[in-house]
Amino acid sequence: MSKKNDNQAQNATGEATRRDFCLGAVGAGVGVAALAVPVCAGAKMALYPLQQEGLSGKEYELTTLDALDETPRQFVIADNLNDAWATEANQTIGVVYLRRVGEAVEAFQSICPHAGCRIKAGKMKHPVSGEEQTLYFCPCHGDVFELNGERVNPETTKSARSMDSLETRIEGGKVFVKFQNFQLGTAEKKPV
Ligand code: FES
């Protein structure tokens, strides 16, 4: 079982950080700006995929069920990364959204399945109903996703699939998430 480590799972509620931008841009394959700033946390992860690090599918304890409600919150996932020479401790490997649904927890990758930008969550006018509500949206090409991760307009969105859900487990009131990255630009959800 994973041990909770505050350094590995940091509540990242709030506006996008510079680190968020770097992760999203690198994932999008539009990483000119990100690659020009090699100090950005997460840049290394783009070069050393989770599978190579043996981290794909690893479970992380992120929070407690009581700490969550129906509004999505971001959590940063960090772990130790290794290369031939050294171990870099507590490096950011991803960001996930968690929200409580009854006695369960929904978890989504924050990486957009279209081209890898960082998906945001916030109140906005629903593109179909026009009602003001909390939705997920991608700032790069404007895709909007329902709180359950489904595309609001599958016919017109750039993403070929819904947001990538992640497996969760609750034990003793603690929330664990199995973290993975997925192939971009495909209708099929394929771990990478
Ligand atoms: S990267 Fe999200 S809509 Fe294109």
Residues whose N, C-alpha, C, O or C-beta is under 5 A from the ligand:
A	BS01	FES	C112 H114 A115 G116 C117 C138 C140 H141 G142 D143 K158
